[in-house]
Amino acid sequence: MSADAGNARDVVRVYTGSVVNAELYQQALRDAGIDAKVVGLELSASLGPAVPNSVELWVKSEEAEKARAAIEQFETDKIILA
């Protein structure tokens, strides 16, 4: 997913939090056929816990509802497996 200035309004944030969760959610979205981009890894790597919840997960706006549902399903499945 490219993030050039021409389509910046076509993406939305669906998650803000830890890098671990962002990457887990990104994989869950890939499994659901949704392209997602983790943003903020450089800041997290540089400053670590000094900037909590600095990692974000972005998707195309037309897939936002489906992405949120996929994240919710991932969390439900995780609870069932635990």
Secondary structure in CASP SS format (residue, H / E / C, confidence):
PFRMAT SS
TARGET T0000
AUTHOR 0000-0000-0000
METHOD secondary structure of the structure
MODEL  1
M C 1.00
S C 1.00
A C 1.00
D C 1.00
A H 1.00
G H 1.00
N H 1.00
A H 1.00
R H 1.00
D H 1.00
V E 1.00
V E 1.00
R E 1.00
V E 1.00
Y E 1.00
T E 1.00
G E 1.00
S C 1.00
V H 1.00
V H 1.00
N H 1.00
A H 1.00
E H 1.00
L H 1.00
Y H 1.00
Q H 1.00
Q H 1.00
A H 1.00
L H 1.00
R H 1.00
D H 1.00
A C 1.00
G C 1.00
I C 1.00
D C 1.00
A E 1.00
K E 1.00
V E 1.00
V E 1.00
G C 1.00
L H 1.00
E H 1.00
L H 1.00
S H 1.00
A H 1.00
S H 1.00
L H 1.00
G H 1.00
P H 1.00
A H 1.00
V C 1.00
P C 1.00
N C 1.00
S C 1.00
V E 1.00
E E 1.00
L E 1.00
W E 1.00
V E 1.00
K E 1.00
S H 1.00
E H 1.00
E H 1.00
A H 1.00
E H 1.00
K H 1.00
A H 1.00
R H 1.00
A H 1.00
A H 1.00
I H 1.00
E H 1.00
Q H 1.00
F H 1.00
E H 1.00
T H 1.00
D H 1.00
K H 1.00
I H 1.00
I H 1.00
L H 1.00
A C 1.00
END
